[in-house]
Amino acid sequence: MLYDARLLSGVTVLMAVVEAGTMTRAAQTLGLTQSGVGRAIQRLEARMGVRLLDRTTRTLRLTDEGRRFCDRVGPHLDGIAHAAQEAAGSAHAVRGRLRVNVDPFFSRLVLAKELGSFLAAYPEVRLELVMRDHVGDLVADGFDLALRFGEPQVAGFTARKLLETRILTVASPAYLAARGRPLHPTDLAQHDCIDYRDPLTGRAFDWEFRRGKEIVPVRQSARLMVSDVATMTDACCEGVGIAQIMQLGSGALLSQGRLVELFPDWRDETFPLYAIYPMRHHRSARVAAFSQWCLKLLGSIDAASGEPVPAA
């Protein structure tokens, strides 16, 4: 027997007839004609190979087989209806598991200190953060959304820009004392630099400097390449070389003098942060709530220092 949508449709019509007591009332409830209801019952009986209803011009009653069938199938239909109501409610109620693919640097720098406020605001949400350096396949991996730096490189997803942060070129005072300070971006060819690995290509990110409409690409000299922001920043602080870092989260290092911004007049290169969603027409309320919470959190970041301002 083929169990498909047509069989389920016939069962639904049968249960409507049993509940209504007549085909006429069942037809009105279902928005069908009386003959349409009759044909649906006949098709169901033909597919099952058993008579389910005894019907005359005046009476309508279940056969023994029909009664046993309805007793078995009724609870399952109730379960389907309940599941549909729950799913429909998820469009409005913020609850359930929320699985987020998140950039490790952003999670450590911005999210970690504030997650308690999100969980307190939405006690029925179970938040699962998975730190990865790439988006991957959100659907296959079971993610509701991803939070990633850089322009989205994947098709079939929708993306929303949450933030743009400046790119700073920095060095430690110890490095500058030993090697001197470059006066122009092109001077970097004579300095030791620290490269950051692009997880998409496996190669180092290109260094590019922008000032208004002026763009200067630079082929830097690097003996070290890393794939972790914290390692790159720590190595830079220890005088290993010159690095490019995001302004986001660098305020304390600059204000404490551990790092020095080298080209403050080249201020126009930025790096975006995106929320990336699977291509779906309807997002759950928990995804919308988390996205709005992130926007509010990012809106509290001080533009001058690039540091999150603690929530009041």
Salt bridges, closest charged atoms under 4 A:
ASP4 OD2 - ARG6 NH2 2.85
ASP4 OD1 - ARG47 NH2 3.36
GLU45 OE1 - ARG55 NH2 3.36
ASP54 OD1 - ARG51 NE 3.29
ASP54 OD2 - ARG61 NH2 3.39
ASP64 OD1 - ARG67 NH1 3.37
GLU86 OE2 - HIS82 NE2 3.40
ASP103 OD2 - ARG148 NH2 3.97
GLU128 OE1 - ARG97 NH1 3.56
GLU128 OE2 - ARG99 NE 2.68
GLU128 OE1 - ARG126 NH1 3.41
ASP133 OD1 - HIS134 ND1 2.96
ASP141 OD2 - ARG132 NH1 3.03
GLU164 OE2 - LYS161 NZ 2.84
ASP192 OD2 - ARG179 NH1 2.87
GLU208 OE1 - ARG210 NH2 2.85
GLU214 OE1 - ARG211 NH2 3.17
GLU261 OE2 - ARG166 NH2 3.04
ASP265 OD2 - ARG211 NH1 3.15
